[in-house]
Amino acid sequence: MIPLLNFGDKLYPDLYEPFLKLPDEATPEIPSAQTLRAYWSKHNEALTQHFKQMKPEEWFEKHTAVSAEEFIKEPYRNKLNIIIIRTSHLSYHIGQLALIKQLT
């Protein structure tokens, strides 16, 4: 989300290949859960710092995955929309985890 919101470069580009590019069976090695939790915390801290510095009107600016021309046609493709969509997506996965925990 950091590059998408134009806050800088990805913090952990090395996670792209094992988690997004390669199928599960082809991933040679992934970081430990402890390492991933530490990455998650550091990533959230970085986002929080940027969010605290943002002015209200900045939430309605375009994100980096939309062109200026597209944004004129679809102004809802803004930074606030990214946060809403990602939060909703994350809550879906939290529900999946709660169900798995309940079934085990």
C-alpha positions in Angstrom: 0.0 0.0 0.0 2.9 2.4 0.6 3.7 2.8 -3.2 0.0 2.7 -4.1 -0.7 5.7 -1.8 2.5 7.4 -3.1 4.2 7.2 0.3 7.5 5.7 -1.0 8.9 2.4 -2.0 7.8 -1.1 -0.9 9.2 -2.0 2.5 9.5 -5.8 1.7 9.8 -6.4 -2.1 11.3 -9.8 -1.4 7.8 -11.0 -0.3 6.4 -10.5 -3.7 7.7 -13.7 -5.2 6.8 -16.2 -2.4 3.4 -14.8 -1.7 2.1 -13.4 -5.0 4.1 -14.6 -8.0 4.8 -18.3 -7.2 2.3 -21.0 -6.5 2.4 -22.4 -3.0 4.1 -25.6 -4.0 6.8 -23.7 -5.9 7.8 -21.4 -3.0 11.1 -22.6 -1.7 11.0 -20.8 1.6 8.9 -18.3 3.4 9.8 -16.1 6.4 8.7 -17.4 9.8 5.4 -16.2 11.4 7.4 -14.2 13.9 9.3 -12.4 11.1 6.0 -11.8 9.2 4.4 -10.3 12.3 7.4 -8.0 12.7 7.1 -6.9 9.1 3.3 -6.4 9.5 3.9 -4.2 12.6 6.6 -2.1 10.9 4.5 -1.7 7.8 1.5 -0.5 9.9 3.7 1.9 11.8 4.9 3.4 8.5 1.3 3.8 7.2 0.1 5.3 10.5 2.9 7.9 10.4 1.9 8.9 6.8 -1.9 8.9 7.7 -1.2 11.3 10.7 0.5 13.7 8.4 -2.2 13.7 5.7 -4.6 16.6 5.3 -8.3 15.7 4.8 -8.3 16.8 1.2 -5.3 14.5 0.4 -7.5 11.4 1.0 -9.4 12.4 -2.2 -6.3 12.5 -4.4 -5.7 9.8 -7.0 -3.6 6.8 -6.0 -0.7 5.6 -8.2 -2.6 2.8 -9.9 -4.9 5.2 -11.8 -3.9 7.6 -14.5 -4.8 11.3 -14.4 -7.2 10.7 -17.3 -8.9 7.8 -15.6 -9.1 9.8 -12.4 -11.0 12.6 -14.1 -13.6 10.1 -15.3 -13.6 8.1 -12.0 -12.8 10.4 -9.1 -13.8 7.8 -6.6 -10.5 6.0 -7.4 -8.8 7.9 -4.6 -6.6 7.1 -1.6 -9.5 6.9 0.8 -11.2 4.3 -1.5 -8.0 2.2 -1.3 -8.1 2.1 2.5 -11.8 1.2 2.5 -11.4 -1.6 0.0 -8.3 -3.0 1.7 -9.9 -2.9 5.1 -12.9 -4.7 3.8 -10.7 -7.3 2.2 -8.8 -7.8 5.4 -12.0 -8.3 7.4 -13.0 -11.0 5.0 -9.8 -12.9 5.7 -10.2 -12.4 9.5 -13.6 -14.0 9.1 -11.9 -17.0 7.4 -9.4 -17.3 10.2 -12.1 -17.2 12.8 -14.0 -20.0 11.0 -10.9 -22.1 10.7 -10.1 -21.6 14.4 -13.7 -22.6 15.3 -13.5 -25.8 13.2 -10.2 -26.9 14.6 
